[in-house]
Amino acid sequence: VCAEYIWIDADGGYRSKTKVIHGVSSVTLNDLPEWNYDGSSTGQAPGDDSEVKIMPCAIFPDPFRRNGNHVLVVTDTYDADKNAL
């Protein structure tokens, strides 16, 4: 299953990255782990402490990947101190 994690960057634009989940044919929200990305590239964190956590909050069937039970994952973003961004 491909899970496309989606979030909003510092400028209000959309960002995403794909997590491949092996060994399953479908997923629920509870199956999806938190993930992270480099927030300095999206204007959401300074370069010296740039990890941003993305937490899944909703999933939807992926209309772009029709072969399989792939999902779009809407996420919330948090800095290292767990403050919402």
C-alpha positions in Angstrom: 0.0 0.0 0.0 1.2 3.5 -0.8 0.3 6.1 1.7 0.7 9.7 0.4 1.3 11.9 3.5 0.1 15.4 2.8 0.7 18.6 4.8 0.6 22.4 4.3 4.0 24.3 4.3 4.8 27.7 5.8 3.6 29.5 2.7 0.2 27.7 2.5 1.4 25.3 -0.3 0.8 21.6 -0.3 3.6 19.2 0.3 3.7 15.4 0.3 5.8 12.3 0.4 5.0 8.6 0.0 5.4 5.9 2.6 5.3 2.3 1.2 3.7 -0.1 3.7 4.7 -3.6 2.9 2.9 -6.9 3.7 -0.7 -5.5 3.9 -3.5 -5.1 1.4 -5.2 -2.1 3.1 -4.6 0.3 6.0 -6.6 2.2 8.6 -5.7 5.5 10.3 -4.5 3.5 13.3 -2.0 1.5 11.1 -0.2 4.7 9.9 2.8 5.8 12.0 3.9 9.3 12.6 6.7 10.4 10.2 9.0 13.3 9.7 10.7 15.6 7.2 13.2 18.4 7.0 11.3 21.5 7.8 14.1 23.9 6.7 13.2 23.1 3.1 9.5 24.1 3.6 10.2 27.2 5.8 8.8 25.6 8.9 12.1 25.1 10.9 15.6 26.5 11.2 18.4 24.6 9.6 20.0 23.7 13.0 16.9 22.0 14.3 14.8 21.1 11.3 12.9 17.9 12.0 9.2 18.3 11.7 6.9 15.5 12.7 3.8 14.7 10.6 0.9 13.0 12.4 -1.8 11.3 10.4 -5.3 12.7 11.2 -7.5 11.4 8.2 -7.2 9.0 5.3 -9.0 8.9 2.0 -8.8 6.5 -1.0 -6.2 7.7 -3.4 -8.0 8.7 -6.7 -4.7 8.9 -8.6 -3.3 5.4 -7.8 -6.1 3.2 -8.9 -4.3 -0.2 -8.8 -4.5 -1.2 -5.1 -5.9 0.2 -1.8 -3.6 3.2 -1.7 -4.5 6.2 0.5 -4.1 9.9 0.8 -3.1 10.8 4.4 -3.9 14.3 5.7 -1.5 15.2 8.5 -0.9 17.8 11.2 2.7 19.1 11.6 4.6 19.5 14.9 8.1 20.8 15.8 10.5 18.8 18.0 8.8 20.2 21.2 5.4 19.0 19.9 4.1 22.5 19.1 1.7 22.6 16.2 3.0 24.4 13.2 
